[in-house]
Amino acid sequence: MPAGGAVKTALVIGGGIAGASAAYFLSGLGVQVTVIDAGVHAASAVPSALINPVRGQSGGVDARATDGMALTWALLQTLTAAGFDIPYGQTGVLRPIPDDKARARFERNLPPTLAHRWLGRDGLPTPLPPAWAHALWLPEGGWVDGAAFTRALLAASGARVIRGRVTAWTAHSAQLQEAAVDALPDVHTVLHCGGSVGSGWAGEARTHRMGSLLTLDRAATAVPLSFGAYLAPAAAGGVLGATYETPVQRWPTPELPLASLGWLLGKGDGLADLSGVGVTGRWTGSRLSGLQNGQDERGVWHLSGLGSKGFLLGPLLARELAGRVTGSLA
């Protein structure tokens, strides 16, 4: 713990949305930050991630969703005003609903504080196939280029970045598989923000869930659509994606099986007319589930396991955690 006016130092493990956000907010509180990042945080590098407060096919809404969404948009505005190039669109999100039963589930979960409307066919911002019985409009949602947002946060933090794989950590140090140990600074505290890949390298017993995304030569819809899979605009063209594979307890090597490709394309066809839309590439990666947010018994701080809520809640939780970490160093 630093004495008097000594500079406070922190080591952040992982440079995805959680780690980059933590570095940004810690630096803003006067902490000197070093980030160790292997550069393979796939879940944070998606070309178009949804900022979507209503999750899944049951319409669950996290208690912090509205606050998290507001902070994410505020950060994007601040960073773009500072000159960072971050493609994003606060366009709203349209959630097609298949039947009355599903709509009832969504309605039970929608808090009155969340801006939303049920739309008829004549009021849709983008066409829907006739099979969809209802449509929920979330005007405050949208999409963001995850890789660009994460890079901007990390650059704006001014943190020193060391490229390497961390295989173990304590409250004041980290063990790297690559890079010289003497390249690491003396630190007062450690924040572990590693995602699915980093957790796998460290041998943690965590839950991983694979997902895939296809990049498209043009946006299939004017605004993001989401139910089971999602279609969204992107900086170049559009995307079709989903997280659907069975959860596993060890990090899997990313792959896109043929059956998964067919399933994903079928879901996309169910959301919009994909005729004439070309597939230009794919992204496959895994998300870490099971939120860890706080300090463990060894004194290590954690922010990981955000799952699919990384861009919705990651910055908000990182800001709060940065305040707690800084307070512990006073």
N, C-alpha and C positions, 0 to 999 in steps of 0.2 A: 504494500500500500504506500503510495507516494506521501512524502512528508512536506508540509508547508506548501510552497508554491512550485514544487517539482512538477515537471510535465507528466501528465498521465498518458500511459501507453496501453494499447490494446492490440491483440492479435486476433484477426477474424479468419476463421477457416472456412473457405468456400466463397466464390464470387458470383453466385447466382443472385436471384432477386432478393433473397433473405440476407445474404452476406453483403451485397452491394448497398442495400438499404441501411443495414446496420452500420457500415463504414461511413455512409453519408451523414447519418444522424449523430454518430459518435464524433466525427470530425467537427460538426456544427456545434458540439458542446465542448470543444477545445481539446479533445483527446487526439493524440498522435496514433494513427492507425496503420497497421501493416496487414495486408490481406494475402493469404496463401491460397492460390487458385490454380487448379490444373487445366482450366479452360475447357472442360467437358461437361458443363452443367446444362445438359440437353433440355431439361424441363423449362429452363428460363430462356432458352434460345429459340423458341417458336416464333415464326415470322408473323403470326397473328394470334394473340391470346385474348380471350374474352374477358372483359370487365363486366361480369354478370352476377348480380346479387342473388338471383333465384336459381338454386342449384338442382341438378339431377331431374329425374322423371317424376319426383314427388313434390317438387317445388320448395325444397327446404331453403330457409333464409337464415344465415348466421346472424346472431345478435349484433355483431359489429359490422355487418355488410355495408350499411349506409355510410358509416363513418369511414370505413376503409376505402370505399369507392370515392368519396369526396377527397380524401387525402391523395389517392393515386392521381386523380385528375389535376389537383392543385400542383403536385410535383411535376407532372408532365408540362403544365403551363409554365412553371418556374424554369425548368430545364430548357425548354424550347426558347423562352425569352432570353436565356443566357447564351443561346447560339448552338445548342445541341440539336442535331437532326434526328428526331424520333417520330417516325410515322405512327399516327394514331387517329382514331375517330371517335369522338363522343357522340355517336350517331343514334344511340338507343339500341336495344336488343329486342327482337321479336321471338317469343316462345310459342310455337304452334302446339296446340293441345288436342289429342286425338278424340276424346269423348267426354261426356258429362261427368263420369266418375273421376277421370284424371283432373278435370277442372275443379271438382269439389276438393280434391287433395290440395291443389295449389291454393285455393281460396282459404283453406284452413290455416295455411302457413304464411300467408301474406300479412305482414304487419301494417297497420294504418300509416306508419311513418314513411313507408317506402312508396315512392311515386310509381303508379302503375295504372293501366287502363285495359279493359277488355274491349277488343275491336271487332266490329263487323267486317264483312268482306269488302264493303265499299270504302272502308277507312284504313286499309292495310298499306304500310309504307313500301312493301314489296309483295309480289304475287305469291300465293300459296296454292299447292295442289288442292283439289276439292275434298280429299280424304280428311283434311283437318277440320274438326268441328268448331274449335275455338282458337283464339289468338290473344296472348297476353303481351301487352306492350310495356316495356321498361325504358322510359325515355332517358334515364340517367346512365344507362349502360353504354357499352361500346367495345372497342378493340384497341390493342396496342401491339406494336412490334416489340416482342419481349427482349430480343437480343439488343436492340438499339437502346431501349429503356435501361436495361441492366448496365450496359457499357457507359451510358451517360451518368448514372448514379455513381458508378465507381470512379469515373474521371472527375466528376464534380467534388467528390469527397477529398481528392488530393492524397489519397492513401498510397503508400508504397505497396506495389504488387510483386510478389514472388511467385514464379511459376513452379509448381511442384505438387506431388501427391502426399497428403498427410495420412499416415497410417495409425497414429496414436497421438494423444494429447493429454496434458494435465492442466491445472489451473494457471500455470505460468509458462508453459512451453509446448512445443509440438515436435513430433518426429516425422521427418520427411523421407520418403523413399528415394526421391531425387532432389538435387540441389544440396549445396554444402550446408552443414549444420551451422557453421559460423556466419552464414548469411542471415540468420535469424537474429532479431534484436532482443534485448532484454525487455520483457513485457510485464505489466502489472496484472493483466487479466486476459483470459482467452474466451472467445465466443465461437462456439462450433455452429456453423450455419451450412454444413455440408448436406447435399441432397442425396438422391438415390445412388449415384455412382460413388461418391465419396464414402457413403455409409457402407457400401459393399466392399470397397478397398480396406476399410477399417475393420471389417469382419463383424459389424454390428448385426444383431438379430432384429431387423426392422421389416416393415411391410412395404413391398414395392408393387407398383401397378403400371404395366406397359400401356402405351398409347401410340397412335400413329396419326400422321397428318399428310395429306397430299397437297402440293402446291398446284395452283391452277393458273392458266394463262390469262384468265380474266375473272373478275368477281362475278359469281353466279347470282348474287343478291345485292341489293343496294345497302342493306343493313344486315348485321349478324342474325342468323337463325339458329336456334338450338333446341333440340329434343332428341336425346339418344346420341346424336352426333351434332356437329355444328358446321355451318358454312359462314364465312366472313370475308370481307374485303381484306386486302393486305397492301403493303407498299407497292408491290408489283403483282397485279392480278388478284388472286384470292386463295382461300384455303378450304379444305374439307378435312375435318379431324374428329377424333374421339379417343376417349380412354375407356377401354372395354375388356382388356384381357384379364384373366383370373389373377387376383393378387397372389404374390409369392413372398417367401420369407428371405430370399437371397436375391441380390441384384442379378438380373438376367442379361445376357448379351442381346443388344437390340436387334430385332429382326421384324420383318413384315411378312407373315405367312400368306400364301395365296388365298386361303379361306378368309383371312382378315381383310385382305384387299377387296374381295368380292362383297363382304359384309359392309365395309365402309362405303363403297360405291353405291350399294343398294340403299343405305341410309341417306346418302346425299340425294339420290334420285327421289326419295320420298319427301325431301324438304323443298326441292326446287327443280326446275327444268334444267338439266345439265347437258342437253343436246347442244353440240357445238363448243362445249367447254373442254379444253385440252388439259391433260395432266402433265406438268412440267418436271415434277420431282417429288420427293417424299422426305419426311422427317419421322424418325421413330426414336422414342426414348421412354424413360420410366420416371414416375413420380414417387416420392417417399410419403407414405401416409403415417398417421399417428403423431400429432403435434407435440413437439417438445419446446417449451417456452418458459425459460427461467434458469435458475442456478441449481446444479445437482449437488450431491453430498460431497463431491471432491472439490467444489468451488468453481467448476466450469460452467459458463453460461451457454445456453442453447437456444437457437431458433431454427427449427427444422421440422420436416414432416407437414408442410402446408398443403400437400396434395395439389388439387386443382385450384386452390384458392390463393396461389402465390401472388398474383398481381392484384387481387382484390383485398387481401388482408396483410400481405407481407410487409409493405411499407409502414402500415399502422402499427403492427406488432413490433417491428424493428425500432420505430420511434419511441415507443413506450419502454422497450427493453434497454435502449441506449440511455434513457433517463435513469433507470434503475442501476445499470452498470456504473454510470458516472457517479451516482450517489454513493455507491459502495466504495468508490475510490477516494472520496472526499476526506 
